[in-house]
Each structure stands twice: as structure tokens, then as C-alpha cells.
Amino acid sequence: MSTTKIKSILGVWQRTEKEECGTTYPTKMMFGENGIYQSLEKPDGFFYQWDVGTYEMKGNTRVKISCANDSIVSYRIRFSKEGSAFTITVDNTCQLKYTKVAD
């Protein structure tokens, strides 16, 4: 019986593209060991769907993130082979690509 190693989302991540659909999502964020995430370097007066809240990995393909409106949304997540990047798909159309910048 084989076990699949769950990819780690822990650390600080930087968005690598500036798609128009992603303007309300953080360009830099941190996922902590305690199940808490927060956006970093947020401009004053700017609204992010993901500001600070909880997250939970569901295997290697889903992540549940609490949003600014207090809803908890399950997103599809795809990690790069080496685990140093991931893509989250929002509403089946918008792809947010992040690269790890710190542990």
C-alpha cells in the first residue's frame, strides 16, 4: 500500500502573474503551521478576498480558505513537481500562481 505525501503549503508565497481576475487576491501571503494564513504587503485601503483567516489542506488537490466575508471556500490547488510553486483555481476560470519565497 502506498501513501501519498501531502505537499506543504507552509511558508511565504509570492504571486508570479498579474491576471486581471486576481486583483482582489494577495500578491504575497504566508501560510503558518497553526492553520492560519495572512496576506502580506497589502496596500492601504485595498480589499483582498483572502486577508487573514484559516486554511486547511485536503490532500494535494484541494485547499479550504476562509475569506474576508467569513465564508469558507474550497479551491482546487495544483503544486509544481518539486513543491516550490502552486496554482489555485478560482471560479474555474482564474488561475492564481504563487512561488515560494521563504519557509
N, C-alpha and C positions, 0 to 999 in steps of 0.2 A: 504494500500500500504506500503510495507516495503522498507526501504532504507538500502543498504549495506554500512557499514563503511569501508572506504578505509584504508588499513594497512599503517602504517607510515614507510618510509624508512629513515627518518631523523636520523642523528647520525653517530657514528663511528662504523664500522663493521670490523671484523677480519675473514679471510678465515680459515675454520676449517679442510681442507684437502689439500693435495698437489698433485692432479692429474696432470699427465704429460701434458694433454691437456690445463691446466690452467696456464702454466708458463709465458705467456705474459699478465696475468691479475693480478691486485694488490692483495697483501696479506692483506693489510689494507687500507680502504678507508673511506671517510667522505662524507655524503650527507647533504647539507645545505638547509635551508628554502627558499633560493633565487633561487632554481633550478640549483645550481652549485654543482658539485662533484669534489673531488680530491683524487688521490692516496696518501697514507702516507707511510713514511719509505721506499721510493724507493731507491734501491741500485744504486750507481753511475754507469753510462754507461749502465743501464738496460732499455729495451724498454717495456712499457706497452701499450696494446690496449686502456685502459682507464687510461689516465694520469691526465688530468684536463679538464673539459668541462661542458656541460649542461645535465640535465636529466629531464624526465617528466614521471610521473606515469600515466598509462592508466588503471584505475580500480585497482583490486587486482591481475591481471594476466599478465600484460604487463608493461614493462618499456622501454622507449626510451632513449638511451645513445649516446652522441656524442663521437666518437672515435678519436684516435690520428691522423688518416688520414682525419679528418674532415667529415667523413660520420656519419649519424645518423642511428643507428640500433635499431630495436625493438626486445626485448628479452622476452621470457617467464620467469616470476618470480613467485615463489611459497613461500608464507610465512608459518612459523610454526603457529600452532593454537593460541599461545599466542603472536605472532608477534616479538619474540626475535631472530628469525633466518629466513633466506631466502635462496632459491636456484635459481640461474639464469642458464638457459639452453642456451648454445652457440652452434650453428650449429646442433641442435637436437641430439648431441652426448656427449658434455662436460657439466658436471654439476659443477658449482661453488657454494660452500656452505659457507655462512657467518653467524656469530653470532654477535649480538650487544654487544659492549664493553663499550660504553658511549653514553649519549644523546647529 
